[in-house]
Amino acid sequence: MQETRAEILARLADGPVTGPELADSLGVSRAAVWKQIESLREAGFEIPSGDAGYRLASVPEFGGAAIEFGLDAPYSIEYHDTITSTNDRARELAVEGRTDAVVVADEQTGGRGRLDREWRSPSGGIWLSILLRPEIPTVQAPIYTLAGAVATTRAVRELGVDARIKWPNDVQVGGRKLAGILTEMEGEADRISWLVVGIGLNANVDPGQLPAEQPVTSLQSETGAVDRRTVTQRLLAEFRKLAAETDSILPAWRELATTVGKRVRVETPDGEVVGDAVGIDSPGTLVVDTGGETVTVTAGDCEHLQPGDVSRD
Ligand code: BT5
């Protein structure tokens, strides 16, 4: 958000303030203040003016300025009512040299999952992509997928939703998929150039609008419609905290995950692995005891098997 706009909002949050007072304290013209107030009103902020000056009566439910207002993380937000894919847009920003930017959309028309699967993204969701440039070796990149899962899980657990993580990138409630994460990056072997963590969270979405081939859920059906602005702010603040302290990611992930201790079937690029999930290692690999040997899986689709499923394998 532009500095002036952010400062005007911060002043309004403290109570009514007149146009001349704002202009003086920000060192800009009254016309500039008026222009910013108008653009905030256009963005959905309710700012009536009375004898005491301008007053902040309400903040819009969603949108770039709304998310930045009160956000406890130094990200700039680019918001779209509708977009093909926030990951695609974040990649464009990466090519432009940007960092610490977040692209958020109400609806995506070409949302992507892993392996170019479709990610259904109707209006009402929280579809976002975080662009960052961490100074770490490329092999460490998967830790940011885990950070995305932890941040999402923590943010929704604050709403009383019993969300858990399924390796590697699903946030689930009672085995139903609530959110997924798609991390994309560019870099050399020894250094990441940029990283985009795309998070799709079914927020105020009717599960009837989502694919039926696997169990899915949304915050709306778990708790009723949520304040997407606050959820997004909490998610981004948690992500930022984890990204600043990468050693904390794996322990936090282990605490919230359900996969370890389960019998699993993992479809990997090299074939199927079936066994007991016995651990998670840095930077997010799944360790599976197949009975005869211990296998480390770096990527794949994981299915938690029920006790009855085991004999079939
Ligand atoms: C994922 O892939 O779970 C990663 C999803 C990432 C989406 C975000 S939204 C913001 C950003 N911009 C993008 O374009 N993408 C990211 P994967 O594990 O491959 O799961 C994909 C599978 O989940 C699909 O094949 C469907 O079966 C299912 N699916 C599709 N849409 C879903 C939804 N909204 N909720 C739950 N499951 C869904």
Boltz pocket constraint, residues with backbone or C-beta under 6 A from the ligand:
constraints:
  - pocket:
      binder: B
      contacts: [[A, 84], [A, 85], [A, 86], [A, 87], [A, 88], [A, 108], [A, 110], [A, 111], [A, 112], [A, 113], [A, 114], [A, 115], [A, 117], [A, 118], [A, 119], [A, 120], [A, 121], [A, 126], [A, 127], [A, 128], [A, 129], [A, 169], [A, 177], [A, 178], [A, 179], [A, 180], [A, 181], [A, 182], [A, 198], [A, 199], [A, 200], [A, 201], [A, 202], [A, 210], [A, 211], [A, 213], [A, 214], [A, 215], [A, 216], [A, 217]]
      max_distance: 6.0
